[in-house]
Amino acid sequence: MGFTLEKSKTIDVPSPGEHTTEKDFPVNRPSPQSVMQIRETTHRSFKRDGNISVPEKASDKTHSGRYMDEECKQKKYGHTRLLIWVVAMAICGRLLRAWNQTGIKWADRPDVGDWFVSPENKVHLSILVIVSYVIICAVRHCRHQCHPLLVLALTGVYYYRATTAVISLPWTTSTEPDKGLYQAWLVYVTIGLHIVTTLFTQLKELRNGGKERRQVIVDLLEGFYTSFIMLAALLLRPHNAAVLALLVVQEHGMTTAIWPRFFTGSPAWLIGLLHTWFGLAAFYAQGNSNNAATVDISAGYVGLDSHIPVLVGLLTFMSTYIGLTLWMISLLIYITKTFYHRYSKAVEEVIYTLVLFRALPLAVYTVVVSLQRYHLFVWSVFSPKLMYEGVLTVVFSFIVFSFTAHFYILQKLNLIKEE
């Protein structure tokens, strides 16, 4: 029994039980030269196909060593960057504290803002405003939100302040004071145009499916944040342009560098509490206090030629609490980025936190004022404090309403997709 391999060769296969030898079933053994050729061919195929071979272990160790070195360098860069941001935030906090010192304890100490307000420092104030607006544009550029309308609005604000002779224009020697109605309304129109452009652009992106839903919400809120920066630059006093720039830098550093590092995985109520604290700190950094005399009434007449109670009250209100408003918008942006997959629960936690944060101090102050109603300074100390607490409660009520309306609108637009 056998089978034919070639025409000229036949191999006989023995039957079962028959004894066999190498002569009956010959096997061709490879020569040493052919073994070396097989090894070289296998090594080349491994190298060509990207598989791992024994001769390449040394290069793999070198490659892994380089990867570890790069990873260590990235960690060192991350630690250095974090340290720089921590130092920068400390400097911003100290400058904000010293810019407009309020309260009886600090009444006798000079402020940084008072030095810039002096008439002999008009040139320094002009330079300060320009530098502050450049910083704002640079920080917004880091967030990809430096819209040309922002530059136009800040330029219009500077021209408005120069028209009112508060600061000086670089290309002129002196200007006659004017109310600057047209310049102020130019800024108002720019703000409205920016809001409309943001809404139109993001809704168009949503309809075309060019962006994911979370990014659409973030870009919408970032657009509103930029619009409120324009409004703040117009309503705040010129020396507070630096305060606005420091607040923008502080918000950017906290929400992009520090909080993601130290508060990753933290609950939404803690994030809401942090934003609320910084918002209230911004209220006092603007020069406000528990005294009604620190309210900037002039902000209510920006762009107005006559007294219109509704507009004057609205503009004054916005100027007083513009820092808190910016931090509340930042809170919505941070929640959207971090808690998007459980957005409803996160917003609910934040709303409960804001309500509790406001209800407890109000209840305590009400009891204290009731107990001290016969005190000698009841009208100069306790009553103004209670009045500010009442107004702040109204502000927080409006914030809670805005958060609820924001969530309801997102649900109607089908922008929320939770797990």
C-alpha positions in Angstrom: 0.0 0.0 0.0 1.4 3.4 -0.9 0.8 6.8 -2.4 2.7 8.7 -5.1 4.3 12.0 -4.3 5.9 12.5 -7.6 5.9 10.7 -10.9 9.3 9.3 -10.2 9.1 8.5 -6.5 6.8 6.2 -4.5 6.7 5.8 -0.7 5.3 2.5 0.7 3.3 2.9 3.8 3.4 -0.2 6.0 0.3 -2.0 7.1 -0.9 -1.9 10.7 1.2 -4.1 13.0 4.1 -4.3 10.6 7.5 -3.3 12.0 9.0 -0.2 10.4 12.5 1.3 10.2 14.1 4.5 8.8 14.9 2.6 5.6 11.2 1.7 5.1 10.0 5.3 5.9 12.8 7.7 5.1 12.8 11.3 6.5 14.8 14.1 5.0 16.6 16.0 7.8 17.3 19.7 7.2 20.9 20.8 7.0 22.4 23.5 9.4 22.4 26.0 6.5 18.7 25.6 5.9 17.9 26.0 9.6 19.7 29.4 9.6 17.8 30.5 6.5 14.5 29.5 8.2 15.4 31.6 11.3 16.3 34.6 9.3 13.1 34.4 7.2 11.0 34.0 10.4 12.7 37.0 12.0 12.1 39.2 8.9 8.4 38.2 8.8 8.0 39.1 12.5 9.7 42.4 11.9 7.5 43.1 8.9 4.2 42.1 10.5 4.9 44.2 13.7 5.1 41.1 16.0 7.5 40.8 18.9 10.7 38.8 18.3 13.5 37.9 20.6 16.2 40.1 19.0 13.9 43.2 19.4 13.7 42.9 23.2 16.5 45.4 23.8 14.8 48.0 21.6 11.5 47.4 23.4 13.1 48.1 26.7 14.6 51.3 25.3 11.2 52.3 24.0 9.4 51.6 27.3 12.1 53.6 29.1 11.6 56.6 26.8 7.8 56.3 27.4 8.3 56.3 31.2 10.6 59.3 30.9 8.0 61.2 28.9 5.3 60.2 31.4 7.4 61.5 34.3 8.0 64.8 32.4 4.3 65.2 31.8 3.6 64.6 35.5 6.2 67.2 36.5 4.7 69.6 34.0 1.3 69.0 35.4 2.5 69.6 39.0 4.3 72.8 37.9 1.3 74.1 36.1 -0.9 73.3 39.1 1.5 75.1 41.4 1.5 78.2 39.1 -2.3 78.3 39.1 -2.4 78.0 42.9 0.0 80.9 43.3 -1.9 82.9 40.7 -5.2 82.3 42.5 -3.7 83.4 45.8 -2.4 86.6 44.1 -5.8 87.3 42.5 -7.5 86.8 45.9 -5.2 89.2 47.6 -5.5 91.9 45.0 -9.3 91.6 45.0 -9.3 92.0 48.8 -7.1 95.1 48.7 -8.7 96.8 45.7 -11.9 97.9 47.4 -11.7 97.5 51.1 -15.1 98.0 52.7 -16.4 97.9 56.3 -15.6 100.0 59.4 -12.4 98.0 60.2 -10.8 99.0 56.9 -12.3 102.5 56.4 -9.1 104.3 57.4 -6.9 102.4 55.1 -6.2 103.5 51.5 -7.4 101.2 48.7 -5.7 100.4 45.4 -8.8 101.6 43.6 -8.8 105.0 45.4 -5.3 105.7 44.0 -6.4 105.1 40.4 -9.5 107.2 40.9 -7.4 110.3 41.8 -7.5 112.9 39.0 -3.7 113.1 38.8 -3.6 109.3 38.0 -5.9 109.5 34.9 -3.2 108.2 32.6 -2.5 105.2 34.9 -6.2 104.5 35.0 -6.4 104.5 31.2 -3.5 102.1 31.0 -5.1 99.9 33.7 -8.4 99.7 31.7 -6.6 98.7 28.5 -4.5 96.0 30.2 -7.6 94.6 32.0 -9.5 94.3 28.7 -6.5 92.7 27.0 -6.4 90.1 29.9 -10.1 89.4 29.5 -9.8 88.8 25.8 -6.7 86.6 26.4 -8.5 84.4 29.0 -11.6 84.1 26.8 -9.4 83.1 23.9 -8.1 80.2 26.0 -11.7 79.1 26.3 -12.2 79.6 22.5 -14.7 82.3 23.3 -12.9 85.5 22.2 -15.6 86.6 19.8 -15.0 89.7 17.6 -18.1 91.2 19.2 -16.3 91.0 22.6 -13.4 93.0 21.3 -15.9 95.5 19.7 -17.9 95.8 22.9 -14.8 96.4 25.1 -13.5 99.0 22.6 -16.9 100.7 22.8 -16.8 100.7 26.6 -13.3 102.3 26.5 -14.5 104.9 24.1 -17.6 105.6 26.2 -15.4 106.2 29.3 -13.1 108.4 27.3 -16.1 110.4 26.0 -17.2 111.0 29.6 -13.7 112.2 30.4 -13.0 109.6 33.0 -10.1 108.2 31.1 -8.1 109.5 28.2 -7.8 108.4 24.6 -4.2 107.6 23.4 -4.4 109.7 20.3 -6.0 112.9 21.8 -4.7 115.4 24.4 -8.0 116.4 26.0 -11.7 115.9 25.4 -14.8 117.7 26.6 -17.0 115.7 28.9 -20.1 114.2 27.3 -22.8 111.8 28.4 -21.7 109.2 25.9 -25.3 108.1 25.1 -24.5 106.8 21.6 -21.3 105.0 22.7 -23.2 103.3 25.5 -26.1 102.2 23.3 -23.6 100.9 20.8 -22.3 98.6 23.5 -25.9 97.6 24.4 -26.6 96.7 20.8 -23.4 94.7 20.6 -24.4 92.7 23.7 -27.8 92.0 22.2 -26.3 91.0 18.8 -23.8 88.7 20.6 -26.7 86.9 22.4 -28.7 86.5 19.2 -25.6 85.3 17.3 -24.8 82.7 20.0 -28.4 81.4 20.0 -28.6 81.2 16.2 -25.2 79.5 15.8 -25.7 76.8 18.5 -29.3 76.0 17.4 -28.0 75.6 13.9 -25.2 73.3 15.1 -27.8 71.3 17.0 -30.1 71.0 14.0 -27.3 69.9 11.7 -25.8 67.5 14.2 -22.4 69.0 14.0 -21.8 69.0 17.8 -22.8 66.7 20.6 -25.6 68.0 22.9 -23.4 68.6 25.9 -21.1 70.8 23.9 -24.0 72.8 22.5 -25.2 73.6 26.1 -21.6 74.5 27.1 -21.2 76.9 24.2 -24.6 78.5 24.9 -23.7 79.2 28.5 -20.2 80.4 27.5 -21.8 82.8 25.1 -24.1 84.2 27.9 -21.0 84.4 30.2 -19.2 86.5 27.6 -22.3 88.8 27.2 -22.4 89.4 30.9 -18.7 90.3 30.8 -19.5 93.0 28.2 -22.3 94.3 30.4 -20.1 94.3 33.5 -17.4 96.2 31.7 -19.9 98.8 30.8 -21.7 99.2 34.2 -18.8 98.9 36.6 -16.6 101.9 37.4 -13.4 102.2 35.3 -11.1 101.3 38.2 -13.1 98.1 38.7 -12.1 96.9 35.2 -9.2 95.3 36.9 -11.6 93.6 39.3 -13.5 92.2 36.4 -10.3 90.9 34.8 -9.2 89.3 38.1 -12.6 87.6 38.5 -12.4 86.2 34.9 -8.9 84.9 35.6 -10.0 83.5 38.9 -13.0 81.7 37.4 -10.9 80.3 34.6 -8.1 79.0 36.9 -10.5 77.5 39.5 -12.8 75.7 37.1 -10.2 74.4 34.6 -7.1 73.7 36.7 -7.7 73.5 40.4 -11.2 72.1 41.0 -10.8 69.3 38.4 -7.7 68.2 40.2 -8.8 68.4 43.9 -12.6 68.0 43.5 -12.9 65.2 41.0 -15.8 63.0 41.9 -17.2 65.5 44.4 -20.9 65.8 44.7 -22.8 68.6 42.9 -23.8 70.4 46.0 -20.2 70.9 47.0 -19.4 72.5 43.6 -22.5 74.7 44.0 -21.3 75.8 47.4 -17.9 76.7 46.2 -19.3 78.8 43.3 -21.6 80.5 45.7 -18.8 81.5 48.1 -16.7 82.9 45.3 -19.8 84.8 44.0 -20.4 86.4 47.4 -16.7 87.3 47.6 -16.9 89.0 44.2 -19.8 91.0 45.6 -17.6 92.6 48.2 -14.6 92.8 45.9 -16.6 95.2 43.7 -16.7 97.6 46.7 -20.1 96.7 48.0 -20.9 96.2 51.7 -23.9 96.1 54.1 -24.1 99.8 53.8 -26.5 101.3 51.2 -24.1 104.2 50.7 -21.7 101.8 48.8 -24.3 101.1 46.0 -23.1 102.6 42.7 -26.2 104.6 41.6 -24.4 106.0 38.6 -24.4 102.5 36.9 -28.2 102.9 36.6 -27.9 105.9 34.3 -25.4 104.5 31.8 -26.8 105.2 28.4 -29.9 107.1 29.8 -30.7 110.7 29.3 -33.5 110.8 31.8 -34.7 109.0 34.9 -36.6 105.8 34.0 -37.3 104.0 37.3 -37.5 100.5 35.8 -34.3 100.7 33.8 -32.4 102.6 36.5 -33.3 100.0 39.1 -32.5 97.1 36.7 -29.1 98.4 35.7 -28.2 99.3 39.3 -29.3 95.8 40.4 -27.2 94.1 37.7 -24.2 96.2 38.5 -24.3 95.4 42.2 -24.6 91.6 41.7 -22.8 91.1 38.4 -20.0 89.2 40.1 -22.4 86.7 41.6 -24.2 86.4 38.3 -20.9 85.5 36.5 -20.1 82.8 39.1 -23.7 81.3 38.8 -23.3 81.0 35.0 -19.9 79.4 35.6 -21.7 76.9 37.9 -24.0 75.9 35.2 -21.1 75.4 32.8 -19.2 73.3 35.3 -22.2 71.1 36.0 -22.8 70.6 32.3 -19.2 69.5 31.7 -19.0 67.3 34.8 -22.5 66.0 35.6 -24.1 65.8 32.2 -25.1 62.1 32.4 -27.0 62.8 35.6 -27.9 66.4 34.9 -31.3 66.5 36.5 -30.0 65.1 39.9 -27.0 67.6 39.8 -29.3 70.6 39.2 -31.6 69.4 41.9 -28.8 69.1 44.4 -27.5 72.6 43.5 -31.0 74.2 43.8 -31.5 72.6 47.3 -28.0 73.8 48.3 -28.8 77.4 47.2 -32.1 77.4 49.0 -30.6 76.0 52.2 -27.6 78.3 52.0 -29.9 81.3 51.9 -32.6 80.1 54.3 -30.4 79.4 57.3 -28.6 82.8 57.5 -31.9 84.6 56.9 -33.6 82.8 59.7 -30.7 83.5 62.1 -30.5 87.2 61.2 -34.2 87.6 61.6 -34.1 86.2 65.1 -31.1 88.3 66.0 -32.7 91.5 64.7 -35.9 90.7 66.6 -33.9 90.2 69.8 -32.0 93.5 69.3 -34.9 95.6 68.2 -34.3 98.0 71.1 -30.6 98.2 70.6 -29.1 101.7 70.2 -27.7 100.9 66.7 -30.7 99.0 65.4 -31.2 101.4 62.5 -27.5 101.9 61.6 -26.2 98.3 62.0 -29.0 95.7 62.2 -31.5 97.1 59.8 -29.1 97.6 56.8 -27.8 94.0 57.4 -31.4 92.6 57.4 -32.2 94.7 54.3 -29.2 93.3 52.4 -30.1 89.8 53.5 -33.7 90.3 52.1 -32.4 91.6 48.8 -29.9 88.7 48.6 -32.8 86.3 49.2 -34.6 87.9 46.2 -31.5 87.4 44.1 -31.1 83.8 45.1 -34.8 83.2 44.4 -34.3 84.6 40.9 -31.2 82.3 40.5 -33.2 79.3 41.5 -35.9 80.2 39.1 -33.4 80.7 36.3 -31.8 77.3 37.0 -35.3 75.6 36.9 -36.2 77.4 33.7 -32.9 76.5 32.2 -33.4 72.8 33.0 -37.0 72.9 31.7 -35.9 74.5 28.4 -33.2 71.9 27.9 -35.7 69.1 28.4 -38.0 70.7 25.8 -35.2 71.0 23.3 -34.2 67.4 24.0 -30.7 68.4 24.9 -30.4 66.3 28.0 -29.7 62.6 27.7 -29.2 60.8 31.0 -28.1 57.3 31.7 
